[in-house]
Amino acid sequence: MKFAVATICVVCCLLVGCEKRVSKEEAGKKLDVELVNVLNNIQLENAIVAQHSLYPYHFTQDGAALNALGQRDLAVLARHFVKYPGSLNIRRGDTPVELYDARVAYAVQQLKQGGVATDRLTISDGMPGGTGMPSERVVMILDESTSKDSTRRRAPASGRISE
């Protein structure tokens, strides 16, 4: 019995002695790196929610299941849709109808497993980020910005607007 206790004490001392000492400077650097990663992840998740879209590249090639990128993005969207109603765009692209329908069904199944009440969610083949702007308005804005009567010009080097 004394031998077992002595052996355990020796092993513990050896393990503690092998522990790498981390300086305060190294610990501070690690903390800074982790803080930057957290901020980047928050921004990335905000962008995913703002876009609220899945594209064919989010799915496995010629399959209905999500790939790793699609799983991450849909998990972010599921966390958002649990709290807030909204719309999810699943872009069809040139995907055949049967495969597109299977992808939509798979995404709905994953959302349900994530706790999303699908009655508060609309799914469509819409554009990311919302309804956008009518093309007539875009043409008008472009015409106004390039007309000779315009008093505002964009400076090419600095990006500032001058009067």
DSSP file (Angstrom, degrees, kcal/mol; ACC not computed):
  #  RESIDUE AA STRUCTURE BP1 BP2  ACC     N-H-->O    O-->H-N    N-H-->O    O-->H-N    TCO  KAPPA ALPHA  PHI   PSI    X-CA   Y-CA   Z-CA
    1    1 A M     >        0   0    0      0, 0.0     4,-2.0     0, 0.0     5,-0.2   0.000 360.0 360.0 360.0 -44.9    0.0    0.0    0.0
    2    2 A K  H  >  +     0   0    0      1,-0.2     4,-2.3     2,-0.2     5,-0.2   0.860 360.0  54.8 -63.7 -33.9    2.8    2.4    0.9
    3    3 A F  H  > S+     0   0    0      2,-0.2     4,-2.3     1,-0.2    -1,-0.2   0.903 107.1  49.3 -66.4 -40.7    4.5    1.5   -2.4
    4    4 A A  H  > S+     0   0    0      2,-0.2     4,-2.3     1,-0.2    -2,-0.2   0.905 112.3  47.6 -65.2 -42.5    1.4    2.4   -4.4
    5    5 A V  H  X S+     0   0    0     -4,-2.0     4,-2.2     1,-0.2    -1,-0.2   0.912 112.9  48.8 -65.4 -42.0    1.0    5.8   -2.7
    6    6 A A  H  X S+     0   0    0     -4,-2.3     4,-2.2     2,-0.2    -2,-0.2   0.889 110.8  50.9 -64.7 -39.3    4.7    6.6   -3.1
    7    7 A T  H  X S+     0   0    0     -4,-2.3     4,-2.5     2,-0.2    -2,-0.2   0.915 109.7  49.6 -64.8 -43.4    4.5    5.6   -6.8
    8    8 A I  H  X S+     0   0    0     -4,-2.3     4,-2.4     1,-0.2    -2,-0.2   0.906 111.0  50.2 -62.8 -41.3    1.5    7.9   -7.4
    9    9 A C  H  X S+     0   0    0     -4,-2.2     4,-2.2     2,-0.2    -2,-0.2   0.913 111.1  48.5 -63.1 -42.6    3.3   10.8   -5.7
   10   10 A V  H  X S+     0   0    0     -4,-2.2     4,-2.3     2,-0.2    -2,-0.2   0.922 111.7  49.2 -64.1 -44.2    6.4   10.3   -7.8
   11   11 A V  H  X S+     0   0    0     -4,-2.5     4,-2.4     1,-0.2    -2,-0.2   0.914 111.1  50.0 -62.7 -43.0    4.3   10.2  -11.0
   12   12 A C  H  X S+     0   0    0     -4,-2.4     4,-2.3     1,-0.2    -1,-0.2   0.907 110.5  49.7 -61.7 -42.5    2.4   13.3  -10.1
   13   13 A C  H  X S+     0   0    0     -4,-2.2     4,-2.1     1,-0.2    -1,-0.2   0.898 110.9  49.9 -63.3 -40.4    5.7   15.2   -9.3
   14   14 A L  H  X S+     0   0    0     -4,-2.3     4,-1.3     2,-0.2    -2,-0.2   0.906 110.6  49.6 -65.3 -41.0    7.1   14.1  -12.7
   15   15 A L  H  < S+     0   0    0     -4,-2.4     4,-0.5     1,-0.2     3,-0.3   0.904 112.0  47.6 -64.9 -41.1    4.0   15.3  -14.5
   16   16 A V  H >< S+     0   0    0     -4,-2.3     3,-1.0     1,-0.2    -1,-0.2   0.884 109.8  53.7 -66.0 -38.0    4.0   18.7  -12.8
   17   17 A G  H 3< S+     0   0    0     -4,-2.1    -1,-0.2     1,-0.2    -2,-0.2   0.762 105.8  53.7 -67.9 -24.9    7.7   19.0  -13.6
   18   18 A C  T 3< S+     0   0    0     -4,-1.3    -1,-0.2    -3,-0.3    -2,-0.2   0.530  81.3 116.8 -86.9  -6.6    7.1   18.4  -17.3
   19   19 A E  S <  S-     0   0    0     -3,-1.0     2,-0.4    -4,-0.5    -3,-0.0  -0.405  70.0-121.3 -65.6 133.4    4.5   21.1  -17.5
   20   20 A K        -     0   0    0     -2,-0.1     2,-0.4     1,-0.1    -1,-0.1  -0.608  21.9-130.3 -78.1 130.6    5.5   23.9  -19.9
   21   21 A R        -     0   0    0     -2,-0.4     2,-0.5     1,-0.0    -1,-0.1  -0.670  18.2-153.6 -81.6 131.9    5.7   27.3  -18.2
   22   22 A V        -     0   0    0     -2,-0.4    -1,-0.0     4,-0.0     2,-0.0  -0.928  11.9-134.7-110.0 125.2    3.9   30.0  -20.1
   23   23 A S     >  -     0   0    0     -2,-0.5     4,-2.3     1,-0.1     5,-0.2  -0.278  23.3-111.7 -72.9 163.6    5.1   33.6  -19.7
   24   24 A K  H  > S+     0   0    0      1,-0.2     4,-2.3     2,-0.2     5,-0.1   0.863 119.1  54.7 -62.5 -35.3    2.6   36.4  -19.1
   25   25 A E  H  > S+     0   0    0      2,-0.2     4,-2.2     1,-0.2    -1,-0.2   0.923 109.1  46.0 -65.3 -44.5    3.5   37.8  -22.5
   26   26 A E  H  > S+     0   0    0      1,-0.2     4,-2.3     2,-0.2    -2,-0.2   0.895 112.5  51.0 -65.4 -39.4    2.7   34.5  -24.2
   27   27 A A  H  X S+     0   0    0     -4,-2.3     4,-2.1     1,-0.2    -1,-0.2   0.894 109.7  50.7 -64.5 -39.6   -0.6   34.2  -22.2
   28   28 A G  H  X S+     0   0    0     -4,-2.3     4,-2.4     2,-0.2    -2,-0.2   0.889 109.4  50.7 -64.2 -40.1   -1.5   37.8  -23.3
   29   29 A K  H  X S+     0   0    0     -4,-2.2     4,-2.5     2,-0.2    -2,-0.2   0.910 109.3  50.7 -64.1 -41.8   -0.8   36.9  -26.9
   30   30 A K  H  X S+     0   0    0     -4,-2.3     4,-2.2     1,-0.2    -2,-0.2   0.907 110.6  49.4 -62.3 -40.7   -3.0   33.9  -26.7
   31   31 A L  H  X S+     0   0    0     -4,-2.1     4,-2.4     2,-0.2    -2,-0.2   0.919 110.4  50.3 -64.0 -43.8   -5.8   36.0  -25.2
   32   32 A D  H  X S+     0   0    0     -4,-2.4     4,-2.3     1,-0.2    -2,-0.2   0.916 110.3  50.0 -60.6 -43.7   -5.5   38.6  -27.9
   33   33 A V  H  X S+     0   0    0     -4,-2.5     4,-2.3     1,-0.2    -1,-0.2   0.918 111.3  48.5 -62.1 -43.8   -5.7   35.9  -30.6
   34   34 A E  H  X S+     0   0    0     -4,-2.2     4,-2.3     2,-0.2    -1,-0.2   0.884 109.9  52.0 -65.6 -38.7   -8.8   34.4  -29.1
   35   35 A L  H  X S+     0   0    0     -4,-2.4     4,-2.3     2,-0.2    -1,-0.2   0.914 110.0  48.7 -63.8 -42.2  -10.5   37.8  -28.8
   36   36 A V  H  X S+     0   0    0     -4,-2.3     4,-2.5     1,-0.2    -2,-0.2   0.911 110.9  51.2 -63.2 -42.0   -9.8   38.5  -32.5
   37   37 A N  H  X S+     0   0    0     -4,-2.3     4,-2.4     2,-0.2    -2,-0.2   0.903 109.4  50.2 -62.2 -41.1  -11.2   35.1  -33.4
   38   38 A V  H  X S+     0   0    0     -4,-2.3     4,-2.2     2,-0.2    -2,-0.2   0.933 111.7  47.5 -63.4 -45.4  -14.3   35.7  -31.4
   39   39 A L  H  X S+     0   0    0     -4,-2.3     4,-2.1     1,-0.2    -2,-0.2   0.901 112.1  49.9 -63.1 -41.0  -14.9   39.1  -33.1
   40   40 A N  H  X S+     0   0    0     -4,-2.5     4,-2.5     1,-0.2    -1,-0.2   0.900 109.9  51.2 -63.8 -40.3  -14.3   37.6  -36.5
   41   41 A N  H  X S+     0   0    0     -4,-2.4     4,-2.6     2,-0.2    -2,-0.2   0.893 108.6  51.4 -64.9 -39.1  -16.8   34.8  -35.8
   42   42 A I  H  X S+     0   0    0     -4,-2.2     4,-2.3     2,-0.2    -1,-0.2   0.926 111.8  46.8 -62.7 -44.4  -19.4   37.3  -34.7
   43   43 A Q  H  X S+     0   0    0     -4,-2.1     4,-2.0     2,-0.2    -2,-0.2   0.903 112.1  50.6 -64.4 -40.8  -19.0   39.2  -37.9
   44   44 A L  H  X S+     0   0    0     -4,-2.5     4,-2.2     1,-0.2    -2,-0.2   0.921 110.9  48.2 -62.9 -44.5  -19.1   36.1  -40.0
   45   45 A E  H  X S+     0   0    0     -4,-2.6     4,-2.3     1,-0.2    -1,-0.2   0.883 109.4  53.1 -65.5 -37.9  -22.3   34.9  -38.3
   46   46 A N  H  X S+     0   0    0     -4,-2.3     4,-2.4     1,-0.2    -1,-0.2   0.893 109.5  49.4 -62.3 -39.1  -23.9   38.4  -38.8
   47   47 A A  H  X S+     0   0    0     -4,-2.0     4,-2.3     2,-0.2     5,-0.2   0.897 109.4  51.2 -67.1 -40.4  -23.0   38.2  -42.5
   48   48 A I  H  X S+     0   0    0     -4,-2.2     4,-2.5     2,-0.2     5,-0.4   0.917 112.7  46.1 -62.8 -43.1  -24.5   34.7  -42.8
   49   49 A V  H  < S+     0   0    0     -4,-2.3    -2,-0.2     2,-0.2    -1,-0.2   0.909 111.9  51.0 -66.7 -42.1  -27.7   35.9  -41.2
   50   50 A A  H  < S+     0   0    0     -4,-2.4    79,-0.2     1,-0.2    -2,-0.2   0.885 116.9  40.1 -63.5 -37.9  -27.9   39.0  -43.4
   51   51 A Q  H  < S-     0   0    0     -4,-2.3    78,-1.3    -5,-0.2    79,-0.2   0.859  81.5-176.1 -77.7 -36.3  -27.5   36.9  -46.5
   52   52 A H     <  +     0   0    0     -4,-2.5    37,-2.8    -5,-0.2     2,-0.4   0.821  39.6 123.3  37.8  49.8  -29.8   34.1  -45.2
   53   53 A S  E     -a   89   0A   0     -5,-0.4     2,-0.4    35,-0.2    37,-0.2  -0.987  49.9-157.2-138.6 144.8  -29.0   32.0  -48.3
   54   54 A L  E     -a   90   0A   0     35,-3.2    37,-2.9    -2,-0.4    16,-0.0  -0.973  18.3-161.2-116.5 138.0  -27.7   28.6  -49.2
   55   55 A Y    >   -     0   0    0     -2,-0.4     3,-2.4    35,-0.2     4,-0.3  -0.658  37.9 -96.5-111.8 167.0  -26.2   28.0  -52.6
   56   56 A P  G >  S+     0   0    0      0, 0.0     3,-1.6     0, 0.0    -1,-0.0   0.820 122.2  63.9 -54.2 -30.0  -25.5   24.8  -54.6
   57   57 A Y  G 3  S+     0   0    0      1,-0.3    13,-0.2     4,-0.1    12,-0.2   0.599  89.8  67.4 -73.2  -7.8  -21.9   24.9  -53.3
   58   58 A H  G <  S+     0   0    0     -3,-2.4     9,-2.6    11,-0.1    12,-0.5   0.595  97.4  67.1 -80.3 -11.8  -23.2   24.5  -49.7
   59   59 A F  B <  S-C   66   0B   0     -3,-1.6     7,-0.3    -4,-0.3     3,-0.1  -0.696  98.0 -91.3-108.9 159.1  -24.4   21.0  -50.7
   60   60 A T    >   -     0   0    0      5,-2.9     3,-2.3    -2,-0.3     2,-0.1  -0.358  62.5 -81.5 -63.9 150.1  -22.4   17.8  -51.6
   61   61 A Q  T 3  S-     0   0    0      1,-0.3    -1,-0.1    -4,-0.1     3,-0.1  -0.341 111.3 -10.8 -58.1 123.3  -21.8   17.5  -55.3
   62   62 A D  T 3  S+     0   0    0      1,-0.2    -1,-0.3    -2,-0.1     2,-0.3   0.744 120.1 104.8  56.4  27.8  -24.9   16.1  -57.0
   63   63 A G  S <  S-     0   0    0     -3,-2.3    -1,-0.2     2,-0.2    40,-0.1  -0.864  72.7-131.9-133.5 168.0  -26.3   15.3  -53.5
   64   64 A A  S    S+     0   0    0     -2,-0.3    43,-0.1    -5,-0.1    42,-0.1   0.671  77.0  94.1 -92.3 -19.7  -29.0   16.6  -51.2
   65   65 A A  S    S-     0   0    0      1,-0.1    -5,-2.9    -4,-0.1     2,-0.2  -0.374  78.8-111.5 -76.4 152.6  -26.8   16.6  -48.0
   66   66 A L  B     -C   59   0B   0     -7,-0.3    -7,-0.3    -2,-0.1    -1,-0.1  -0.564  25.3-135.8 -79.0 144.7  -25.0   19.7  -46.8
   67   67 A N     >  -     0   0    0     -9,-2.6     4,-2.7    -2,-0.2     5,-0.2  -0.243  42.9 -81.8 -84.0-174.4  -21.2   19.8  -46.9
   68   68 A A  H  > S+     0   0    0      1,-0.2     4,-2.2     2,-0.2     5,-0.2   0.895 132.2  48.6 -60.2 -42.0  -19.2   21.2  -44.0
   69   69 A L  H  > S+     0   0    0      1,-0.2     4,-2.6     2,-0.2    -1,-0.2   0.925 112.9  48.1 -63.1 -44.7  -19.7   24.8  -45.1
   70   70 A G  H  > S+     0   0    0    -12,-0.5     4,-2.7     1,-0.2     5,-0.2   0.879 109.8  52.3 -64.2 -39.0  -23.4   24.3  -45.6
   71   71 A Q  H  X S+     0   0    0     -4,-2.7     4,-2.0     2,-0.2    -1,-0.2   0.918 111.4  47.0 -62.7 -43.4  -23.7   22.6  -42.1
   72   72 A R  H  X S+     0   0    0     -4,-2.2     4,-2.0    -5,-0.2    -2,-0.2   0.951 114.9  45.2 -63.1 -48.9  -21.9   25.6  -40.5
   73   73 A D  H  X S+     0   0    0     -4,-2.6     4,-2.3     1,-0.2    -2,-0.2   0.903 114.1  48.2 -64.3 -41.8  -24.0   28.2  -42.3
   74   74 A L  H  X S+     0   0    0     -4,-2.7     4,-2.7     1,-0.2    -1,-0.2   0.859 108.8  54.6 -68.9 -33.0  -27.3   26.4  -41.7
   75   75 A A  H  X S+     0   0    0     -4,-2.0     4,-2.2    -5,-0.2    -1,-0.2   0.909 109.3  48.1 -64.1 -40.9  -26.4   26.0  -38.0
   76   76 A V  H  X S+     0   0    0     -4,-2.0     4,-1.6     2,-0.2    -2,-0.2   0.931 113.9  46.7 -62.7 -45.8  -25.9   29.7  -37.7
   77   77 A L  H  X S+     0   0    0     -4,-2.3     4,-3.2     1,-0.2    -2,-0.2   0.880 109.3  54.5 -65.4 -37.7  -29.2   30.4  -39.5
   78   78 A A  H  X S+     0   0    0     -4,-2.7     4,-1.7     1,-0.2    -1,-0.2   0.922 106.0  51.8 -63.0 -43.4  -31.0   27.8  -37.3
   79   79 A R  H  X S+     0   0    0     -4,-2.2     4,-0.7     1,-0.2    -1,-0.2   0.885 114.6  44.4 -59.8 -36.9  -29.8   29.6  -34.1
   80   80 A H  H >X S+     0   0    0     -4,-1.6     4,-2.3     1,-0.2     3,-1.0   0.938 112.1  50.4 -70.6 -47.7  -31.1   32.8  -35.5
   81   81 A F  H 3< S+     0   0    0     -4,-3.2    36,-0.3     1,-0.3    -2,-0.2   0.685  98.6  67.1 -70.1 -18.0  -34.4   31.4  -36.7
   82   82 A V  H 3< S+     0   0    0     -4,-1.7    -1,-0.3    -5,-0.2    -2,-0.2   0.884 115.5  28.3 -64.2 -36.8  -35.1   29.8  -33.3
   83   83 A K  H << S+     0   0    0     -3,-1.0    -2,-0.2    -4,-0.7    -1,-0.2   0.803 127.7  35.6 -92.7 -33.8  -35.5   33.3  -31.9
   84   84 A Y  S  < S-     0   0    0     -4,-2.3    -1,-0.2     0, 0.0     2,-0.1  -0.948  74.1-124.6-129.5 140.3  -36.7   35.3  -35.0
   85   85 A P        +     0   0    0      0, 0.0     2,-0.3     0, 0.0    36,-0.2  -0.385  50.3 126.4 -72.6 161.9  -39.0   34.5  -37.9
   86   86 A G  E     - b   0 121A   0     34,-1.7    36,-2.0    -5,-0.1     2,-0.4  -0.978  50.9 -74.8 177.0-163.4  -37.6   35.1  -41.4
   87   87 A S  E     - b   0 122A   0     -2,-0.3     2,-0.5    34,-0.2    36,-0.2  -0.949  23.7-155.0-127.4 146.5  -36.8   33.7  -44.8
   88   88 A L  E     - b   0 123A   0     34,-3.2    36,-2.1    -2,-0.4     2,-0.6  -0.983  10.4-151.2-119.6 126.4  -34.2   31.3  -46.1
   89   89 A N  E     -ab  53 124A   0    -37,-2.8   -35,-3.2    -2,-0.5     2,-0.6  -0.868   9.6-172.9 -97.8 124.2  -33.2   31.4  -49.7
   90   90 A I  E     -a   54   0A   0     34,-3.1     2,-0.2    -2,-0.6   -35,-0.2  -0.925  22.5-142.0-114.9 103.9  -32.0   28.1  -51.1
   91   91 A R        -     0   0    0    -37,-2.9    34,-0.1    -2,-0.6    35,-0.1  -0.446  12.8-164.1 -72.9 131.9  -30.7   29.0  -54.5
   92   92 A R    >   +     0   0    0     -2,-0.2     3,-1.8     1,-0.2    -1,-0.1   0.899  19.4 168.2 -82.9 -43.3  -31.4   26.5  -57.3
   93   93 A G  T 3  S-     0   0    0      1,-0.2    -1,-0.2    32,-0.1    32,-0.0  -0.450  76.0 -28.2  61.8-134.0  -29.0   27.5  -59.9
   94   94 A D  T 3  S+     0   0    0     -2,-0.1    -1,-0.2     2,-0.0     3,-0.1   0.078  99.7 135.3-101.2  23.7  -28.9   24.8  -62.6
   95   95 A T    <   -     0   0    0     -3,-1.8     5,-0.0     1,-0.1    -3,-0.0  -0.505  63.3-106.6 -70.9 135.2  -29.8   22.1  -60.1
   96   96 A P     >  -     0   0    0      0, 0.0     4,-2.7     0, 0.0     5,-0.2  -0.266  29.4-113.0 -60.0 152.3  -32.4   19.6  -61.4
   97   97 A V  H  > S+     0   0    0      1,-0.2     4,-2.7     2,-0.2     5,-0.2   0.888 114.4  51.3 -56.5 -45.6  -35.9   20.0  -59.9
   98   98 A E  H  > S+     0   0    0      1,-0.2     4,-1.9     2,-0.2    -1,-0.2   0.912 113.2  44.6 -62.1 -43.1  -35.8   16.6  -58.1
   99   99 A L  H  > S+     0   0    0      2,-0.2     4,-2.2     1,-0.2    -1,-0.2   0.893 112.3  52.2 -69.0 -39.8  -32.4   17.3  -56.5
  100  100 A Y  H  X S+     0   0    0     -4,-2.7     4,-2.4     2,-0.2    -2,-0.2   0.932 109.4  49.4 -60.9 -45.7  -33.4   20.9  -55.5
  101  101 A D  H  X S+     0   0    0     -4,-2.7     4,-2.4     1,-0.2    -1,-0.2   0.885 110.5  50.9 -61.1 -38.9  -36.6   19.6  -53.8
  102  102 A A  H  X S+     0   0    0     -4,-1.9     4,-2.3    -5,-0.2    -1,-0.2   0.880 109.5  50.6 -66.0 -37.6  -34.5   17.0  -52.0
  103  103 A R  H  X S+     0   0    0     -4,-2.2     4,-2.5     2,-0.2    -2,-0.2   0.908 110.5  48.7 -66.2 -42.3  -32.1   19.7  -50.8
  104  104 A V  H  X S+     0   0    0     -4,-2.4     4,-2.5     2,-0.2    -2,-0.2   0.930 112.1  49.1 -62.7 -44.9  -34.9   21.9  -49.6
  105  105 A A  H  X S+     0   0    0     -4,-2.4     4,-2.3     1,-0.2    -2,-0.2   0.899 111.3  49.8 -61.9 -40.7  -36.4   18.9  -47.7
  106  106 A Y  H  X S+     0   0    0     -4,-2.3     4,-2.3     2,-0.2    -1,-0.2   0.922 111.2  48.5 -64.2 -43.7  -33.0   18.1  -46.2
  107  107 A A  H  X S+     0   0    0     -4,-2.5     4,-2.4     2,-0.2    -2,-0.2   0.904 111.2  50.1 -64.0 -41.2  -32.5   21.7  -45.0
  108  108 A V  H  X S+     0   0    0     -4,-2.5     4,-2.5     2,-0.2    -1,-0.2   0.918 110.0  51.1 -63.1 -42.8  -36.0   21.8  -43.5
  109  109 A Q  H  X S+     0   0    0     -4,-2.3     4,-2.2     1,-0.2    -2,-0.2   0.918 111.1  48.1 -59.8 -44.3  -35.3   18.6  -41.7
  110  110 A Q  H  X S+     0   0    0     -4,-2.3     4,-1.4     2,-0.2    -1,-0.2   0.883 110.9  51.0 -65.4 -38.9  -32.0   20.0  -40.3
  111  111 A L  H  <>S+     0   0    0     -4,-2.4     5,-2.4     2,-0.2    -2,-0.2   0.916 109.2  50.4 -64.5 -42.9  -33.8   23.2  -39.2
  112  112 A K  H ><5S+     0   0    0     -4,-2.5     3,-1.7     1,-0.2    -2,-0.2   0.912 108.9  51.7 -61.1 -42.3  -36.5   21.2  -37.4
  113  113 A Q  H 3<5S+     0   0    0     -4,-2.2    -1,-0.2     1,-0.3    -2,-0.2   0.798 105.7  57.0 -64.2 -27.4  -33.8   19.2  -35.6
  114  114 A G  T 3<5S-     0   0    0     -4,-1.4    -1,-0.3    -5,-0.2    -2,-0.2   0.420 125.1-103.2 -82.7   1.5  -32.2   22.5  -34.6
  115  115 A G  T < 5 +     0   0    0     -3,-1.7     2,-0.4     1,-0.3    -3,-0.2   0.628  68.7 151.3  90.3  13.9  -35.5   23.6  -32.9
  116  116 A V      < -     0   0    0     -5,-2.4     2,-1.0    -6,-0.1    -1,-0.3  -0.663  46.5-134.1 -83.5 129.9  -36.7   26.0  -35.6
  117  117 A A    >   -     0   0    0     -2,-0.4     3,-2.1   -36,-0.3    -1,-0.1  -0.741  17.4-159.1 -79.6 104.7  -40.5   26.3  -35.9
  118  118 A T  G >  S+     0   0    0     -2,-1.0     3,-1.2     1,-0.3    -1,-0.2   0.623  83.0  72.7 -69.2 -11.8  -40.8   26.0  -39.6
  119  119 A D  G 3  S+     0   0    0      1,-0.2    -1,-0.3     3,-0.0    -2,-0.0   0.663  97.1  51.6 -73.9 -13.3  -44.2   27.7  -39.6
  120  120 A R  G <  S+     0   0    0     -3,-2.1   -34,-1.7   -39,-0.1     2,-0.4   0.233 103.4  77.5 -99.0  11.5  -42.4   31.0  -38.9
  121  121 A L  E <   -b   86   0A   0     -3,-1.2     2,-0.4   -36,-0.2   -34,-0.2  -0.963  60.7-158.5-128.8 136.1  -40.0   30.5  -41.8
  122  122 A T  E     -b   87   0A   0    -36,-2.0   -34,-3.2    -2,-0.4     2,-0.5  -0.931   9.2-160.4-111.2 140.6  -40.4   30.9  -45.5
  123  123 A I  E     +b   88   0A   0     -2,-0.4     2,-0.3   -36,-0.2   -34,-0.2  -0.976  24.4 145.8-121.7 130.8  -38.1   29.1  -48.0
  124  124 A S  E     -b   89   0A   0    -36,-2.1   -34,-3.1    -2,-0.5    -2,-0.0  -0.898  60.0-104.2-150.0 177.6  -37.7   30.3  -51.5
  125  125 A D  S    S+     0   0    0     -2,-0.3   -33,-0.2   -36,-0.2   -36,-0.1  -0.234  73.3 143.5 -98.4  40.3  -35.2   30.5  -54.4
  126  126 A G        -     0   0    0    -38,-0.2     5,-0.1     1,-0.1    -2,-0.1  -0.131  56.3 -88.0 -80.5 174.5  -34.9   34.3  -53.6
  127  127 A M    >   -     0   0    0      3,-0.2     3,-1.0     1,-0.1    -1,-0.1  -0.477  51.3 -95.8 -79.4 151.8  -32.0   36.6  -53.8
  128  128 A P  T 3  S+     0   0    0      0, 0.0   -76,-0.2     0, 0.0   -77,-0.2  -0.375 100.0  16.6 -69.4 145.7  -29.7   37.0  -50.8
  129  129 A G  T 3  S-     0   0    0    -78,-1.3     2,-0.3   -79,-0.2     3,-0.2   0.449 120.7 -58.5  79.4   1.6  -30.3   39.8  -48.3
  130  130 A G  S <  S-     0   0    0     -3,-1.0    -3,-0.2   -79,-0.2   -80,-0.0  -0.835  82.3 -38.0 128.5-164.6  -33.8   40.8  -49.3
  131  131 A T  S    S-     0   0    0     -2,-0.3     2,-0.2     1,-0.2    -1,-0.1   0.695  72.3-154.9 -78.4 -19.5  -35.8   42.0  -52.2
  132  132 A G        -     0   0    0     -3,-0.2    -1,-0.2    -5,-0.1    -3,-0.0  -0.480  30.2 -54.8  82.1-152.6  -33.1   44.2  -53.7
  133  133 A M        -     0   0    0     -2,-0.2     5,-0.1     3,-0.0     0, 0.0  -0.984  52.3-102.7-133.1 139.3  -33.9   47.2  -55.8
  134  134 A P    >>  -     0   0    0      0, 0.0     4,-1.7     0, 0.0     3,-0.7  -0.320  30.4-124.5 -60.3 143.4  -35.8   47.5  -59.1
  135  135 A S  H 3> S+     0   0    0      1,-0.3     4,-2.5     2,-0.2     5,-0.2   0.815 109.5  62.0 -61.7 -30.4  -33.6   47.7  -62.1
  136  136 A E  H 3> S+     0   0    0      1,-0.2     4,-2.1     2,-0.2    -1,-0.3   0.896 104.3  48.4 -61.8 -38.5  -35.3   50.9  -63.2
  137  137 A R  H <> S+     0   0    0     -3,-0.7     4,-2.5     2,-0.2    -1,-0.2   0.890 109.8  51.9 -68.4 -39.6  -34.1   52.6  -60.0
  138  138 A V  H  X S+     0   0    0     -4,-1.7     4,-2.5     2,-0.2    -2,-0.2   0.924 110.1  48.8 -62.7 -44.1  -30.5   51.3  -60.5
  139  139 A V  H  X S+     0   0    0     -4,-2.5     4,-2.7     1,-0.2    -1,-0.2   0.910 111.0  50.9 -62.1 -41.9  -30.5   52.7  -64.0
  140  140 A M  H  X S+     0   0    0     -4,-2.1     4,-2.6     2,-0.2    -2,-0.2   0.917 110.5  48.7 -62.5 -43.4  -31.8   56.1  -62.7
  141  141 A I  H  X S+     0   0    0     -4,-2.5     4,-2.3     2,-0.2    -2,-0.2   0.918 112.3  48.5 -63.4 -43.5  -29.1   56.2  -60.0
  142  142 A L  H  X S+     0   0    0     -4,-2.5     4,-1.5     2,-0.2    -2,-0.2   0.912 111.6  49.8 -63.5 -42.0  -26.4   55.3  -62.6
  143  143 A D  H  X S+     0   0    0     -4,-2.7     4,-1.1     1,-0.2     3,-0.2   0.922 112.2  48.1 -61.2 -44.0  -27.6   58.0  -65.0
  144  144 A E  H  < S+     0   0    0     -4,-2.6     3,-0.3     1,-0.2    -2,-0.2   0.886 111.3  49.6 -64.6 -38.9  -27.7   60.6  -62.2
  145  145 A S  H  < S+     0   0    0     -4,-2.3    -1,-0.2     1,-0.2    -2,-0.2   0.751 118.1  38.8 -75.5 -21.7  -24.2   59.7  -61.0
  146  146 A T  H  < S+     0   0    0     -4,-1.5    -1,-0.2    -3,-0.2    -2,-0.2   0.479  89.1 113.5-105.5  -2.3  -22.7   59.9  -64.5
  147  147 A S  S >< S-     0   0    0     -4,-1.1     3,-0.9    -3,-0.3    -3,-0.0  -0.306  70.7-128.3 -70.1 154.4  -24.6   62.9  -65.8
  148  148 A K  T 3  S+     0   0    0      1,-0.2    -1,-0.1     3,-0.0    -4,-0.1   0.675 106.6  63.7 -75.2 -16.3  -22.8   66.1  -66.6
  149  149 A D  T 3  S+     0   0    0     -5,-0.0    -1,-0.2     2,-0.0     2,-0.1   0.607  76.1 113.1 -81.5 -11.0  -25.3   68.1  -64.5
  150  150 A S    <   -     0   0    0     -3,-0.9    -5,-0.0     1,-0.1    -6,-0.0  -0.400  52.0-162.3 -66.3 134.0  -24.2   66.3  -61.4
  151  151 A T        +     0   0    0     -2,-0.1     2,-0.5     2,-0.0    -1,-0.1   0.562  69.7  75.7 -92.8  -9.9  -22.5   68.5  -58.9
  152  152 A R        -     0   0    0      9,-0.0     2,-0.4     2,-0.0    11,-0.2  -0.888  58.8-179.4-107.5 132.2  -20.9   65.7  -56.9
  153  153 A R  E     -D  162   0C   0      9,-1.7     9,-2.3    -2,-0.5     2,-0.5  -0.972  25.6-126.6-128.2 143.9  -17.9   63.8  -58.2
  154  154 A R  E     -D  161   0C   0     -2,-0.4     7,-0.2     7,-0.2     6,-0.1  -0.775  22.3-131.4 -90.4 127.6  -16.1   60.9  -56.6
  155  155 A A     >  -     0   0    0      5,-2.8     4,-1.8    -2,-0.5     5,-0.1  -0.681  14.0-147.2 -77.5 124.2  -12.3   61.5  -56.3
  156  156 A P  T  4 S+     0   0    0      0, 0.0    -1,-0.1     0, 0.0    -2,-0.0   0.826  88.4  46.0 -66.2 -32.7  -10.6   58.3  -57.7
  157  157 A A  T  4 S+     0   0    0      1,-0.1    -2,-0.0     3,-0.1    -3,-0.0   0.938 124.5  24.8 -79.2 -46.3   -7.6   58.3  -55.4
  158  158 A S  T  4 S-     0   0    0      2,-0.1    -1,-0.1     1,-0.0     3,-0.1   0.705  91.0-129.8 -95.3 -20.4   -9.0   58.9  -52.0
  159  159 A G     <  +     0   0    0     -4,-1.8     2,-0.2     1,-0.3    -2,-0.0   0.530  62.6 136.3  80.9   4.5  -12.6   57.7  -52.4
  160  160 A R        -     0   0    0     -5,-0.1    -5,-2.8    -6,-0.1     2,-0.5  -0.509  55.3-124.5 -83.6 153.7  -13.9   61.0  -50.9
  161  161 A I  E     -D  154   0C   0     -7,-0.2     2,-0.3    -2,-0.2    -7,-0.2  -0.863  25.8-161.1 -99.2 129.3  -16.8   62.9  -52.4
  162  162 A S  E      D  153   0C   0     -9,-2.3    -9,-1.7    -2,-0.5     0, 0.0  -0.836 360.0 360.0-111.4 150.8  -16.1   66.4  -53.4
  163  163 A E              0   0    0     -2,-0.3    -1,-0.1   -11,-0.2    -2,-0.0   0.400 360.0 360.0 -93.5 360.0  -18.6   69.2  -54.0
